[in-house]
């Protein structure tokens, strides 16, 4: 049987041959530049590491506090005074529309007898954050009754935000005492910047990281060329 009498090959077989030929060509090219392919991560990885380092240097955590006062008048000339300190932090500036984290709450004062749970409702800046925590057996030294909460909220209003807090003491589903924070002696005002402040913060971090990474990566062609010349045989180098 002659060559022209051979039956035509299926299209699938021809496509497979083309893929194999292309793969072989790519493999040959990589093999011929194997040294440079292996050196490529040597430049890329440091660029990525230094970019991440520059990004972290431009980042900062912004802690801030709000202290609220609560007064209960027994009606016989005596009062019970409570203080609540709220510890927040934000990634960068405190900005409207971006999350902040309530890390802890501290309660100072003697809760009503039999209190099992303390509920702290925080209002202000068009947000509400509720904390429901069991009351510790005793105060933690000078830190008072300390609640480690780690809750996230978002202020949706920029400017000076005046926090209002509702403090409630509960036992077995029964309310013992509920108090609203008083403006006297309270420091519950927080400055919330517009969302643009956070956008500028993020863009600055990204710009610095990109600049550092580009500077390191820009030396890749020069570095590869220098290594190539140094690794070439002595007879193959061009004489000046």
C-alpha positions, 0 to 999 in steps of 0.5 A, a space after each residue: 500500500 502506497 503513502 497516498 493509499 493510507 487512510 486519512 488521520 483523524 483530526 484528533 490525532 493531528 491536534 494531538 501531534 500539534 500539541 506535542 510539537 508545541 510542548 516539545 518546542 517550549 520544553 527546548 526553549 526552557 531547557 536552553 534558558 534553564 539557568 535563567 528560569 531558575 534564577 528568576 525566583 531569586 529576583 521575584 521573591 525578594 521583590 515580593 518580600 520587600 513589598 510586603 515589608 514596605 506595606 507593613 511599615 506604612 500600616 499602623 493600628 490606631 487605638 482609642 477609648 471611650 469612657 462613660 459614667 452611669 449614676 443611679 439615685 436611690 432617692 434617699 440622698 445616696 447614689 451608685 456610680 458606675 464607670 465603663 471604659 471601652 477600648 477600640 482600635 482601627 486599622 489606620 484612621 477611624 473612618 466612616 464606613 470602615 470597621 473598628 474593633 471593640 477589644 475590651 470593656 471595663 466596668 468599675 463599681 459594685 453591681 447589684 447583688 446577684 448579678 450574673 450577666 452584664 449587657 452593654 448596648 453602645 449607640 452612636 454614629 448610626 451603629 449599634 453594638 451589644 455586649 452580653 457577658 457573664 459577670 466575673 467573680 471579682 474585679 481584676 485588680 485596678 482593671 475592674 471587671 474586665 471583659 475581653 470581647 473583640 467585636 467589630 462595628 462600623 461608624 456610618 457617620 463622620 465628624 464628632 460622634 457622641 456614644 450613648 451606652 445602656 448598661 444593664 444588670 441581669 440575673 436568671 433572665 430578670 433585669 435588676 438595674 438598667 442605666 443610661 450613660 450620663 453626659 456628666 463626667 463622660 468622655 464618649 466623643 469619638 472623631 470619625 473621619 470621612 471615608 476618604 481618609 481611609 482610602 488615602 491610607 490604603 492607596 499610600 500603602 499600596 503605592 509604597 509597596 508597589 514602588 519598592 517592588 518595582 525598584 527591586 524587580 527593575 534590576 532583574 534584566 541587568 542582574 541576569 545579563 551580569 550573571 550570564 556574562 560572568 558564567 560564560 566561558 572565558 573564550 566566549 566573552 567579548 574582548 574590549 
